[in-house]
């Protein structure tokens, strides 16, 4: 993508789909990008038995909700910046309203509230069938161009689909 090109919603959708595809646990769980714009992102986590933390009662593990909020808020950061840069999580607060239940996908919506020279402030919400499960407030530290790997934006916006095979070969711990 040329440096003077402003990414479209379709560009951001493809870029964030790549973003969640390179994270091993989000790829393994089948996390989907439904919407991605500078105004916010919407992700969908399909139901899997592996999400259960309390199997007898059919409740989703709280760590799954935390991971999903962190990923959604982090994904919302990228389109909100003037240019993509690495922004690791500085702080994440999660307020749990009710447990997630078995058999239903979880939707995550996140947006950027404020961007400063050093921190990006975000908020996100998780829902199951329109019922709120949790909200999160995430702060992400801006590492800037000096600390962002060369080619980061180009890799994010690459036209070809993400190739899992080389990643799997590099990270095979068996």
Residue pairs with C-beta under 8 A, 6 or more apart in sequence:
1 7
1 11
1 153
1 154
1 157
7 15
7 79
7 157
9 35
9 36
9 37
11 157
12 36
12 37
12 38
12 78
12 79
13 33
13 35
13 36
14 157
15 36
15 78
15 84
15 156
15 157
16 33
16 36
16 41
16 75
16 78
16 79
17 32
17 33
17 162
18 155
18 156
18 158
18 162
19 75
19 78
19 156
20 26
20 27
20 31
20 32
20 33
20 43
20 71
20 75
21 27
21 162
21 164
22 162
22 167
23 71
24 167
24 171
25 67
26 67
26 71
27 164
29 45
29 46
29 48
29 50
29 51
30 45
30 46
30 48
31 43
31 44
31 45
31 68
31 71
32 43
32 44
32 45
32 46
33 41
33 42
33 43
33 75
34 42
34 43
34 44
34 107
35 41
35 42
36 42
36 75
36 79
37 79
38 79
38 80
39 111
40 76
40 109
40 110
40 111
40 112
41 72
41 75
41 76
41 79
41 108
41 109
41 110
41 111
42 107
42 108
42 109
43 68
43 71
43 72
43 75
43 107
43 108
43 110
44 105
44 106
44 107
44 108
45 51
45 64
45 68
45 105
45 106
45 107
45 108
46 105
47 102
47 103
47 104
47 105
49 102
51 60
51 61
51 64
51 100
51 102
52 58
52 59
52 60
52 61
52 102
53 59
53 60
53 61
53 62
53 63
53 64
54 61
54 99
58 101
58 102
58 103
59 99
59 100
59 101
59 102
60 99
60 100
60 101
60 102
60 106
62 94
62 96
62 99
64 100
64 106
65 94
65 96
65 100
65 106
65 126
65 133
65 134
66 92
66 94
66 136
68 106
68 108
68 126
69 92
69 94
69 108
69 110
69 124
69 126
69 134
69 135
69 136
69 138
70 89
70 92
70 136
70 138
71 108
72 108
72 109
72 110
72 124
72 136
73 89
73 92
73 110
73 122
73 123
73 124
73 136
73 138
73 140
74 87
74 89
74 122
74 138
74 140
75 110
76 110
76 111
76 112
76 122
76 124
77 87
77 112
77 120
77 122
77 140
78 84
78 87
78 156
80 112
80 115
80 120
81 87
81 115
81 120
81 142
83 145
83 153
84 148
84 152
84 153
84 156
85 142
85 143
85 144
85 145
85 147
85 148
85 152
86 143
86 147
86 148
86 149
86 152
87 120
87 140
87 141
87 142
87 143
88 140
88 141
88 143
89 138
89 139
89 140
90 119
90 139
90 140
90 141
91 137
91 138
91 139
92 136
92 137
92 138
92 139
93 136
93 137
93 138
94 134
94 135
94 136
95 134
95 135
95 136
96 133
96 134
97 132
97 133
97 134
97 135
98 131
98 132
98 133
99 133
100 106
100 126
100 128
100 133
101 128
104 128
104 129
105 128
106 126
106 127
106 128
106 133
107 126
107 127
107 128
108 124
108 125
108 126
109 124
109 125
109 127
110 122
110 123
110 124
110 125
110 136
110 138
111 122
111 123
111 124
112 120
112 121
112 122
113 121
113 122
113 123
114 120
114 121
115 121
116 142
117 142
118 141
118 142
119 139
119 140
119 141
119 142
120 139
120 140
120 142
121 137
121 138
121 139
122 136
122 137
122 138
122 139
122 140
123 135
123 136
123 137
123 138
124 135
124 136
124 138
125 132
125 134
125 135
125 136
126 132
126 133
126 134
126 135
126 136
127 133
